[in-house]
Amino acid sequence: MRANHRGVSRRKLLIGCALGALTPGIAGRPALAETLDLEDFLRLSAELTGRSHLSVDAARIYLQNLEPGRDGAPAGAGGSTPEDSDHLARRIVADWYSGLTVSSGRMICVDYTGALMWDAIGFARPSGVPGENAGEWAFAPIKQ
Amino acid sequence: MDFHTDVLVIGSGVAGALTACQVARKGPKVLLMEAGPEVDRAASLRRFHGAFPKTPESAYAQAEFTPHPETDKPYAFYAQKGPHPFSSTYLRQVGGTTWHWLGSAIRLVPDDFRLKSLFGLGVDWPISYADLEPWYCLAERALEVSGSDDDDLGSPRSAPYPFPPIAQSFLDLAWRNALRDTRYKVRATPQARLSQPSGDRPSCHGSASCIPICPIQAKYDASIHVARAQSFGARLLTETCANFIECRPDGRVEAVRFVRSDGSTGRVFARIVVVAANGVETPRLLLASASEAFPAGVANRSDQLGRNLMDHPIQLSWALARQPVWPYRGPGATSGIENFRDLADRGANSALRFEFGNEGWSWPTGAPASTARELALGGLRGTALDRALREQTSRHIRIAALTEQLPLASNRVTLDLTQFEKTGLPRPAIFYQLDGYTDRARANAKHLHEEMFAKIGVGAFWHKDDAQGAGHIMGTARMGEDAASSVVDKDLRAHSHPNLFIVGASVFPTGGTANPTLTIAALALRAADAILSSLTE
């Protein structure tokens, strides 16, 4: 699934701005928007989620599907606004936590077992992953 | 290619697999015909993990040859003809729908068999609870049910459960404590999942994915009895769909025509034919077998075939508890309330069975993923997001009330003769309507859910507006004493067709509120006895 050229450029711009706004220490460069790639997206994702080990395969799909104009993001051509960046940041976090993304207007599953929500929830595993001990569900979880 | 056998069983779900196994173990030659493919458990688990939405069918590939209905696309498979879309589904594959059943193994209660006599509703069964009780015991052994002998849940027992009960969840215990001094009696649910290892199957390890798939086969599925039937000499034909039953003018089944996924065709000549294809596929095949001698279809002189379609229309409600209950762990459901299944006012108000889900809000909202997205899109991030997500999901609770749907002749499966699938079978058409009895049942269930929510303490609650399908497709080939008003007799032999049997929930005259699989199994084992007797006639 590939965004069109115009979408990619705008997406790069937005991500660059988001990166700049959110991580001024590493991304204050004007040229960043034009050179932003998967590595930059992973760096931004790490900053936004606070997680350092993120799936490159999942990142590629999340990045491809960041299309401005969707999910309420302003779709006007030209520069981005702080609201754009904020919306984009929220969307990136939502994708990583849920393991889902919106692709061509349709929700798809990208990485169910690797979704960050499982770490955050702590007391439950992804469905379909057996536990270590039978009957453990009868008790309050050790990891709360 | 043609086949000759003693017994042909069409359909390899729990009814067909048990029948095939029970007959084959006594020596007769058995052919087990399954329209769909074999299932690869690991591949299915991967498909489930990659699916959105995570529906009961999401683990299983749609076969081009034998497609199956899907919960989230009610108009895709069925030709819906009534005011309410019929949303219960099934699978066409080796092992049938037991791949994605919940695993609750509950008996009907004695009064369920006498609804007409006791309450003036529906019809009576031609057999009593006492007639079926020994077969329930055998079914529990066959499905290796785990249950508590402390409480018979209103269904008297003559034998203990084969396995001790599955542990109730922390969430169940929270409900039990909250409802302790009320009329709501929270009880452990008997389940066809192992509380102890058995053979090469491990005990349940709480994979939290009973629907759609148990990754370790701790939950029973009918592939177990398919394999066992094969070990007794039964032959399994997969991707082989029966599409016409040939009958002699005297009613005896002469042969069954089939088509395979590679396009080849043939006939099976059998002394006994057993149709075990579920509440939609069974009438579909029999109606599609209309001939000059049987113009309304096979086993349909009563005009009851396909009629009386029933489900357990569900009132689904969910809430945010004030205290953590730690859901999203363990089997899908480990407790319920059984003491509303046979109240004195049943003539006016439907029986209800309440089921507590351990899977939080997965069913109504798609949580926890939906909760994660909502919180993140709302602007939370970092530890604040983690804390909120953990704090919210730990309090997700839901209740499902299964209602008893009365048999209505107008609720029926027919054929859409304008569309045919590759098997040569016409598309199933369904007219489905919920009556006032069901509407009242759901309204009552909402009220009772709110009463329970108040007891456990919730911050907010919600109700689904529409009835949810339970996946319990019953009634379309009802059993009865009178050939003029039923399809099969009490041995499940088709009226007018001495060598044709029908097994499965399609033969239920009424549905009670018990999840139907254990009753399907008990009836199949009972029918196998009659089939074996027939072979010696």
Chai-1 contact restraints between the chains, C-beta under 6 A:
chainA,res_idxA,chainB,res_idxB,connection_type,confidence,min_distance_angstrom,max_distance_angstrom,comment,restraint_id
A,G50,B,G382,contact,1.0,0.0,6.0,A-B,restraint_1
A,R90,B,A376,contact,1.0,0.0,6.0,A-B,restraint_2
A,R90,B,L377,contact,1.0,0.0,6.0,A-B,restraint_3
A,R90,B,G379,contact,1.0,0.0,6.0,A-B,restraint_4
A,V93,B,A376,contact,1.0,0.0,6.0,A-B,restraint_5
A,V93,B,R381,contact,1.0,0.0,6.0,A-B,restraint_6
A,A94,B,R373,contact,1.0,0.0,6.0,A-B,restraint_7
A,A94,B,A376,contact,1.0,0.0,6.0,A-B,restraint_8
A,A94,B,L377,contact,1.0,0.0,6.0,A-B,restraint_9
A,Y97,B,A372,contact,1.0,0.0,6.0,A-B,restraint_10
A,Y97,B,A376,contact,1.0,0.0,6.0,A-B,restraint_11
A,S98,B,A369,contact,1.0,0.0,6.0,A-B,restraint_12
A,S98,B,A372,contact,1.0,0.0,6.0,A-B,restraint_13
A,S98,B,R373,contact,1.0,0.0,6.0,A-B,restraint_14
A,L100,B,A369,contact,1.0,0.0,6.0,A-B,restraint_15
A,M107,B,F52,contact,1.0,0.0,6.0,A-B,restraint_16
A,I108,B,F52,contact,1.0,0.0,6.0,A-B,restraint_17
A,C109,B,G50,contact,1.0,0.0,6.0,A-B,restraint_18
A,C109,B,A51,contact,1.0,0.0,6.0,A-B,restraint_19
A,C109,B,F52,contact,1.0,0.0,6.0,A-B,restraint_20
A,Y112,B,H49,contact,1.0,0.0,6.0,A-B,restraint_21
A,T113,B,H49,contact,1.0,0.0,6.0,A-B,restraint_22
A,M117,B,P368,contact,1.0,0.0,6.0,A-B,restraint_23
A,M117,B,A372,contact,1.0,0.0,6.0,A-B,restraint_24
A,A120,B,D386,contact,1.0,0.0,6.0,A-B,restraint_25
A,A120,B,L389,contact,1.0,0.0,6.0,A-B,restraint_26
A,A120,B,R390,contact,1.0,0.0,6.0,A-B,restraint_27
A,I121,B,R390,contact,1.0,0.0,6.0,A-B,restraint_28
A,I121,B,T393,contact,1.0,0.0,6.0,A-B,restraint_29
A,G122,B,R390,contact,1.0,0.0,6.0,A-B,restraint_30
A,F123,B,W326,contact,1.0,0.0,6.0,A-B,restraint_31
A,A124,B,Y328,contact,1.0,0.0,6.0,A-B,restraint_32
A,A124,B,R329,contact,1.0,0.0,6.0,A-B,restraint_33
A,S127,B,A208,contact,1.0,0.0,6.0,A-B,restraint_34
A,S127,B,S209,contact,1.0,0.0,6.0,A-B,restraint_35
A,G128,B,L45,contact,1.0,0.0,6.0,A-B,restraint_36
A,G128,B,S207,contact,1.0,0.0,6.0,A-B,restraint_37
A,G128,B,S209,contact,1.0,0.0,6.0,A-B,restraint_38
A,G128,B,P215,contact,1.0,0.0,6.0,A-B,restraint_39
A,P130,B,H205,contact,1.0,0.0,6.0,A-B,restraint_40
A,P130,B,S207,contact,1.0,0.0,6.0,A-B,restraint_41
A,P130,B,I216,contact,1.0,0.0,6.0,A-B,restraint_42
A,G131,B,H205,contact,1.0,0.0,6.0,A-B,restraint_43
A,G131,B,G206,contact,1.0,0.0,6.0,A-B,restraint_44
A,A134,B,S203,contact,1.0,0.0,6.0,A-B,restraint_45
A,A134,B,H205,contact,1.0,0.0,6.0,A-B,restraint_46
A,G135,B,A167,contact,1.0,0.0,6.0,A-B,restraint_47
A,W137,B,S169,contact,1.0,0.0,6.0,A-B,restraint_48
A,W137,B,G206,contact,1.0,0.0,6.0,A-B,restraint_49
A,W137,B,R329,contact,1.0,0.0,6.0,A-B,restraint_50
A,W137,B,G330,contact,1.0,0.0,6.0,A-B,restraint_51
A,A138,B,A167,contact,1.0,0.0,6.0,A-B,restraint_52
A,A140,B,F170,contact,1.0,0.0,6.0,A-B,restraint_53
A,A140,B,W326,contact,1.0,0.0,6.0,A-B,restraint_54
A,P141,B,W326,contact,1.0,0.0,6.0,A-B,restraint_55
